[in-house]
Amino acid sequence: MMVGFKAGDAVLGVFVLLIIALIMIPLPDIILSLLLIVNISIASMILLSALFSKETLDLSLFPTILLVTTIFRLGLNIASTRLILTEADAGPVVEAFGLYVSNGDLVIGVIVFIIISIVNITVITKGSGRVAEVAARFTLDAMPGKQMAIDADLNAGYIDEREAMAKRKKIQEEASFFGAMDGASKFVQNDAKAGIMISFVNIIAGLIIGVVSKEMEFMEALNTYTILTIGDGLVSAIPALFISTATGLLVTKTEQENGISNAIIGQFAYSPLVLYLAAFAIITIGYATPIGLGLTLPLGILWVILGRRLGTLKQVQEVAKEIEQEDAESEEIRKPENVVSLLQVDPIELEFGYGIIPLADVNQGGDLLDRVIMIRRQIALELGTIVPIIRLRDNIQLPPNVYSIKIKGIEVSRSEIMFDHYMAMDPGFVEEEIEGIETIEPAFGLPAIWINEAQREKAEVRGYTVVDGPSIIATHLTEIIRANLAELLTRQDTQSLLDNIAEQHQSLISELTPKLLSLGDIQKVLANLLNENISIRDLPTICEILADYATSIRDTDVLTEYVRQGLSRAISKKVFIGKTNKVITLDPAIEQAIMSSVQHTEQGSYVALEPSMLQNIITNLKKEINKLTSIGLSPIILTSPIVRIYFKQLTNQYIPDLIVISYNEIAQSVEIQSIGMVSA
């Protein structure tokens, strides 16, 4: 039994097979006449559908329809040619077209047929083909810009993911449609040329067959075959003309919400003065020339009447629009406030005063939206996690040049920039200082100065690092997001990350969750890694390690340590840069004291050291750190594997950016040198 079989599919299949049969099987003249009428009907329906469609994609299958109807028309041409040459008769439809158009005069019939064919080839089909080619080129060139505009609207919160997906799909469909129309329009052009060639063959071959085989007189053969050829050419040329016109309409159509008829009326009604001036001009021509007012005056009066009607219609539409707007405003006032939308809290918000709006406004040359998109891409590539959509909005309550960064609705940082100024920072080797307004770089808290455009080149020559306003905001926002990634990672994000690798690692994911670990447990492990700036991009390896140890260990902090050991190569590459790396170690007595103070609960483990001992450890730790920073090195603390997590917990409140790694997290190729020890 066939699945998904439909009667419409059968009809379409039979129709395509019949087209092939037209070329090979001789048809009776009655059936041929019926198919010719069907061809004219189909062409009429296609023309009207193209005329009344609201937008181009309403007929997205038009290139396919165009190809099928062209082959159908050529098949009918071949079938009628066979009848004309063999029977000297192609049925009543062909004969009627030939006699009616020629009106008994062969010269008139031939001229009318040639004119119709020339108009179809040189005007309509050639113009439609050119428009389709240009439309395809511009549509493909505009795709990247449209995609970026959608991403910008998505990041700004103007549209949601579903709307963005629908818009992207529409852009792809438009590109596919116009690309197909560029090729399909060639069928229309060549079909018109083929019609003239077939007609020429019919006349010449008909004369030869009529005189030689059928023993007709020359004039009788000429009259018979010419009339049949004209009829056959016209009965094919008229549907071809309809299809060509439909092609031109479709590729030149712009999107209209209310249909093309209402759009035309609306655009004429926009300025009834045009009709009045046209009436005046045509009446003047009739009065001043031999044409006379007998022909021009009635038409001029008609334009005046139509102009008055359209002017009245315009006034009625304006009044109706005002009433509709007033009703909408009244309804908005009367309806109860929907507070549900006010309950939503955005994960990340960037608010700015009105003075910073030009930096985010694309129309004013601002590129802040593009930078926000790049932040999400950069963090996804570097740390392998999903950054929530960042909402950008102006806030009139903020000072003009101040911006605020919020995490889950709570402000975590704010700063101020000077518009049309640059921030210059001394990287440590500037010998000749430059004058400016002293400030603090917001992302890292470094001393800096504000300089104007005229000082920029001078500052760069003297060795300063110079950045503009959008770069300052983007860098600050990036660091805030990095610092809060663990908090921003939700269960839904974790599920999305697992789904992303599930297709290639189906057995692994099905074994890991929910059998061994819940989604929340996996989220906690990933959050622990992100909290210490460890990339989770190699998620399959992380899941493999979790699956190995989750059978006997339920503590997510301990599982995190095993994962870190499994990621030793990545951690070493990130932490250790030089060939020989200097580190600080812990006194074994401190490690023993820490392990003796570990308290285990159902919610996890924590260290309960005596306050005095903790204070001594922190004091000595800061001294050792100062030794490293004084010689330009980043402080790295090396501990035993079992102590690392608890020492990080102890120091996180006092030195949150401190790098603490264990011996098991160091790759074999890395050489280390201890230059200090933290003691109690």
N, C-alpha and C positions, 0 to 999 in steps of 0.2 A: 504493500500500500504506500502510495507516494505521500510524503509529508508536506504540508503547506500548499497543496495543489489548489488552484483557484480557476474558476471559469474564465475570468479575465485573462489569465496567463495563457489559457488554451486558445482563446480568440486571437491574442497577439501572435502566438506562435503560428497559427494557421494563416494569419494575414501575411507574415513574413515568408512563409512557404509558398503562398499564392504568388507573391511578387516574383519569386524564382521561376514558378511555373509559367508566368506570363511570357518569359523570354523563350522557353523551350516548346510549349504546347500551343498549337493554333487555337484561337478562340472564335466562337460564332459571333457574328456582328452584333446580335442582341446583347450578349453578355459583355462584349467590349463597350457597347454604348452605356450599359448600366455602370460599369466600372469607371468610365469617363465622368459620368455624373457624380459618382461617389468621390472621385478625385477633386472635382470642383467644389463639392460640399466640404470636404476635409480642408482644402485650402482656404475656403471662406471662414470656417471655424477657427483656423489658426490665426488668420488675419484679425478677426474680431477679438480673439483671446489676447493677442499681443497689444491691441489697441486699448482694451479696457483693464488690463492688469495694472495693479497699483505700483509694483516694482518689478525689476528685471527677474529676480529669483522666484517670482510666482510661476514662471515657466522655466525652471531650472533644467528640465529635460529637453528644452527646445533644440539644442544641437543634435540630439539623437533623433527627435521627431523630424528634423530637417533632412537628415540623411535618409531615413526610411521613406519619407514622402518623395524625395528626389529619385530614389531607386524605383519606387512605385510608378512615378511619372515616366521614367525612361522605359520601364517595362511595358507600359501602355503604348508608348511611342513605337517600340519594336513590334508589338502585337498589331497595332494599326497599320504599320508599314507592311507587314506580312500580308494583311488582307488587301491593302491597296494594290500591291504588286501582283498578287495571285488572283484576286477576284474582281479588281477594279471597283470595289465597293467596301466601305468600312463602317457601314451602319448608318442609321438615321441621324445620330448626333454629329458625327463628322461631316456628313453631307449638309445638314442644316447650317452648321457654322460656316461652311464654305460658301453656300448660296446666299445666306443672309448678309454676310460681311461684304462679299463681292458685288451683291445686287445684280448678278448676271454679267458683270464686267470683270474679266480676268485681270486687267491692268489695275483697277481699283483694289481688287482683293489682294494682289501681290504687294501693292504699295502699303496698304493698311497693315498687312502682316509684317512687312519689313520695318515699318515705323515702330510697331509694338515691340518687336524684337530688339531694335536699336535702343529704344528707351529703357527696356529692361536691362540690357547688357551695359550700356555706357553710363546710365544715370543711377538707376536704383541699385543693381547688384554691385557695381563698382564702388559706389558711395558707401553702401552697407559694409562691404568688405574692408574698406579703408577705416571706417569708424570702428569696426570690430577689432582691427589690428591695433589702432591707437588705444582703444579702451583696454585691451589685454595688456599692452605695454605699461600704461599708466597704473592699472590696477596692481600689477606685479611690483612696480616700483614703489607704490604707496603702501604695500603690505607691512614693511618693517615699522614705518611711522605709525600706522594704525595700531599695530601690536603694542608699541611703546605707549601710545595714548591709552589703550585699555589697561595696561599695567599701572600707569599713573593714576587713572580713575580708581582702580582696585585698591591701590595703596592709600589713596586719599579718602577712601570710604564712600565714594559716590556710588559704587556698584558693589555687589557681592560676587562670590565665586561663581555662582550659577549664571548670573548675567554676563560676567566676563567670559565664561565658557561659550555662551550663546553668541556673543559678539565675535569671538575668535572663529567659531564655526562658520558664521556668516561671511567673514572675510575670506576664509579658505574656499567657501562655496563660490563667492564672487570671482576669485582668481581662477578657479577651475572652469566656471561658466564662460568667462570672457576668453580664456585660453582655448576652450573648445569652440567657441563662436568664431574665433579667428580662423580656425581650420575649416569649420563647417561652412563659412561664407564662401570658401573656394568652390564648394559643391554647387552653390547657387549660380555663381558666375559661369562655371563650366557647363552646367545644365542648360543655361540659356544659349550658349554657343553650340552645344550639341543639338538643340532644337533646330537651329538654322541649317546645320550640316545635314541632319536627317531630312529636312524639307527639300534641300537641294538634291539629295540622292533620290528622293521619291519622284521628283519631276523628271530628272534625266532618265532614271531607270524605268519610270512609267512610260515615257515616250518610246523608249526602245522596245519594251515588252508589248505595248499597245500596238505599235506599227508592225513589229516583226512577228510576235507570237499570236496576237489576237486579231491581226489583219485589219486594224482600224485605219481610217484616214488620219493624216497627220493632225489636222485641226481638231478632229473628234478626240484623238488621243490627248492632244494638248489641253483641250477644254476639260476632259474627264479627269485626268490625273492632276491638273493644276487646281481645280476646285477641291478635289479630295485632299491634296497636299495642304492647301490653304486651311481647310477645315481641320485637318489633323494638327497643323501647326498652331492654329488659334486655340483649339481645345486643350493643347498642352501649354501654350504660352500664357494664357489667362491665369490658370492656377499657379504657374511659375511666377507670374507678376504678383499675385497675391502673397506667395511665400516670400518673395524678395522684399515686398513692402513690409511684411510682418517682421522680417529680419532687421530692416532699417528701424522700424518702430521700437523694437525690443532693445537694440544696442544704444539707441539715443534716448531711452526713457530715463527720467529721473523719478525718484520715489515720491508718490503722491498719496496722502492719507485718504482723500475723498474721491479718488478716481480722476481720470484725465479730463472728463467733461466738466466737472466742477472746477478743476484747476484752470481750464481755459476760460470759463466764464468769469472766475474770480480774478484772473489776470487782466481780462478786458475791462471788467467792472472797476478795477483799480484806478483806471483813468478813462472815463467816458469821453473826455475831451478829444481823445484820439479819433473816435467815431465822428464827432462833430466836425473836426478838421477834415477828415476824409470826405464827408458829405459836401462840405464847402468846396473842396478841391474838385470833386467830380462834377458838381453843378457848374462851376466856373468853366471847366473844360468844355462841357456841353454848350454853354452860352457863347464862348469865344471861338469855337471851332465849328466846322460844318457837321459835326456829329449831331448837334441839336439837343434841345432839352427833352425831347420826346423819349430818349433812351436814358439820359443821365438823371433827370429830375426824379422819376419814381425811385430809382436806386438811392439817390441822395436822401429822399424823404425816409426811405426804409432805414438808412443808417442813423438818421436823427432819432427816429422812433426807438430803435434798438438802444441808442446811447442813453435816452431818457429812462428806458426800462432798466438798463444796467446801473445807471446812477441811483435810481430808486432802490434797486436791489442792494446796492452798496450801503445806502443809509439804513435800510432795514437790518442788514447784517451787523452794522456797527452798533445799532441800538440793542439787538439781540445779544451781542457779545457783552455789552455793558451790563445788561440785565443778568446774564449768566454769571458774570464776574461778581456782581453784587450778591446774587443768590449764594454763590460759593463762599463768599466771605461771611455772609450771615450764617450759613450752615456750619462753617468752621467755628464761629463764635458760640453757636447754640449747642454743638455736640459736646459730650463729656470728654474731658482730657484723657487721652490714652497714656497712662503712666508706665505701661509695660516697657515701652522703648527707652524710658529714662533709667530703667534698672540695669541696663547692660553696661558693663565696665570693660573698656578697651584694655588689652594687655599692655600695649605701648602707645603712648601719645607724645607728640611733639607739638607744643603750643608756642605761638610767637606773637609778639606785638605787631601793630600795624606797620611799623618801620621796616620789618623784615619781610613783609609780604612780597616785595619785588623779587626776593631771592627764590620764592616758591612759585611765582607766577610765570608760567611758560611764555605767555604773551609779552612779558617784559624782559625776557631773556634769562629768567631764573632756571637753574638746573637742580634745585634741591630735591625735587621729586625723583629725578633720575638717580641722584646719589643715594636716596633711600632704597630704591630698587636694588642698586648695586650692593648696599650693605647686607640685605637679605641674601643675595647670591654669594657674597664673599664669605659670610659666616657659615652658610650651608656647605660651601666647598671646603672651608678650613676646619670646622668643628663637626660637620656632619649632622647638624640638627636643624629643626624647622623654626625659623623666627616668625612669630605672629605678625599679622598685618600691622603696619605702623600708621597710625592715624595722624594726619597733619591738619591742623586747624588754627585759625587766627583767634586771638583772645584780646578783646579791647581792654580788659582789666589789667593786662600786663603793661609795663612801660614800653614805649615804642620799639626799642632795640633789644629787648630782653626775650629770651626763649626759655621754655620750661620743658623738662623731660619727666614724664610720669610713667610709673609702672603700676598697672592695675588701679589706676585712678589716683594714686598717691605720688606727689612730686618727690623725686629723688635727687634732682639737681636742676639748677638754673644758672644761666650766665648771661652776659651782655656783650654785644659786639658793636663796633662802630661801623656804621654803613659807609661804603666807599673808602674804607681803610683796610690795611693789611696788618696781620700780626707777624712780627719778626721775633725769632727766638735764637738765642746764642747756643749753638751745639757744643760749646766748650773750647773752641779754638779761635774765637774772634778777638783780634788784637785792637782794632780801632772801632770804638763804639759809635753808634748813630743816635741822634736825638729822636725822641718820641714820647708818647704817653705810656707810662708804666702800667702794666696789667699782669694778670696771671692766666696762663693757658689753662682752659677749664678741664680738659680731658686728663692731664697728668700733673697739673698743679705746678708747672714750670714757670719761672719768671719770663716775661715777654714785654714787648712794647708795641704800641699802635703807631703805624706810619702811614703816610698818604701815598698816592700813586706816584708822585714825583720822586719819592725817596726809595721806591721799591728796587729799582735797578742798582742804586748805590748800596743798599743793604745786601743784596745778593752777591755783589762783587766783594764785599767785605766778609762774606762767609756766613751771614745770617740765613736761617731757614725761614722763608717767607711764605705765608699761606693766606688765602682769602677767606671771606666770611662763610660761604657754604662749606668749605673744607673744614673749618673750625667746628661748625655745627655737626657735620657728618662724622668727624672723628670723635667728638664728645659723645654723640649718640651711639656710635659703635662700641665705645668702651663701657658705657652704661649697660648696653644690651649684653655684652660679654660678662659683665659682673653679675648679671641677674638671670643668666640663661638657665641655671638650675631651677630657679623659681618659676620661670616662664614655661618650662617643659611640662606639659600636661599629659594625662593618660591618653587623651585623644591623639596628641602628637606622637606619643610612644606607639600607639596602635598603627598610625600612619607609617611610621618608620619600619615597623615589623612587616606591614603589608607590602612595603616597597621591596623587601628582600624575600618575601614568602614564596614567590614564583620560582626562584632559583634554589631556595633552601626550604622547601616545603616540609621535609622530614624533620629538620632541625626545629623549626618553629612549632610544629605540631607536638613534638616531644617536650619542648621547653615550657610552653604555656597553652593551657592552664594547668597541665599535669604537675610540673615541678615548681613553677613560680607563677604568681598572679601577675596581671598587668601592672599593678601598683608596685610590686617588688622590683620588676624590671625598670620601671620608671625611677625608683629611688637609686638604683645602681647607676643608671645613666646620668641622673642629676648629680650624684657624687662625683662622677668623672668630669662633668661640665663645670662643677663648682671649683675644680682645680685646673680648669682650662685644658683638659685632656680631650682630644677629638674622639667622637663616637662614630666617625664615618665608616670605620671598619666594623660595622655592626655584626656581620656574620661571625667574626672571630670572637667578639664579646659574647654572643649567644652561645657559641660552642663552649667557651669556658664556663659560663653559667650553667649550661646543661651538665657539664662534668662534675661540678661541685655542689649543685643545688640538691642532689639526692641526700647529702649528709649535713649540709649547712643551710640554715634559714636566715641567719643574720645578714642583712643586705650590706652592712659596713664591711664585714669580713669578706663577703663575696666580691665587693668592690676591690679589695686588696688583691685577691686572686686575679681579677680581670686586669688590674694594673700590671701585675707581673707578666701576664700574657701579652701585654702591649709594651713590653720593655724596649723593643727596638724603636717604636714610635716615640716613647717618652724620652729615651736617651737622645734621639735626634733632635727633639724639641728643646731639651734642657742643656745638653752639652754641645758646645760649639767648637772649641779648640781641640787640639790633639791631646794635651794634658790639661785636665780641668781641676780647679781648686775647689774644695768643699770644706764644710765644718761638720765635725762629728759630735756625737753625744757621749758623755761620760757613761760607762756601763752602770755606775751606781745610780745615775738618774733613770736610765732605762729600767733598772730593777725596781726602783721606787715607783715609777709610773705603772708598771705591770702589777705591782702589789696593791695599787690604789684603784684598779679597775673594778667597777661595780656592774654586774650583769642584771638586767631587768627584762621583762617581756617586751618592752618598747625599744630595747637596744642596750648598748653598753656606754658607760661614761667614766671619766677619771675624777676621783675625789681626793686631790692632793691638798696638803696643808697650805693655807694661804701664804705663809712665810716662805715655804720652800718654792712655791710657784713664783713668788715675787723674785726670789734669788735667781731662778732659772731664766726668767724673762730679762732681768737686768744683765746677766752674763751673756745671754743670747744677743742682746742689742750691741754689746761691746764687740763681740766677734763679727757681727754683721757690719759694723762701722769699719772694721779692719778691711773687709772685702770691698765695700763701697768706696773707701778712700783711695783704693788703687784701681777703680773703674771696673770692678767685677760684680756680677750679680750674686747675691747670697744664696747658697744651696746647702741645705742641711741633710746629712746622710745618717740614717738610723737603721736599726734592725727591722726586718719585715713585720714582726709582731707588735712593734712599738710605734711604727710610722703613723698609723691612723689616729692614735691617742695623742701623740705629740702634736699633730696637726690640729686636733680639736683644742688642745690647750693654748696654742699660740695664735689661733685664727682670730681671736678677739683683739689681740694686741698688734699682731703683724699679719694682716689678712693676705697679703701678696707673697708671703714667704713660701719658697719652693722646698717641700719636704719629700724626699724620695727614700726608698729602701735599697738595700744591697741587691735584692732580687730584681729590681727594676732597671738595673744598669746593664746595657748590652756588653757582650764579651769584648767587642772591639774598642770600648771606651776606656781610657786611662784616667785615673783620678789621683789627686794628691790632697791629703788632709793638711790644712794650714792652721787649724784651731780646733779646740774642743770646748763644748759648753758643759760647765760643771755647776754644781749647786753651791 
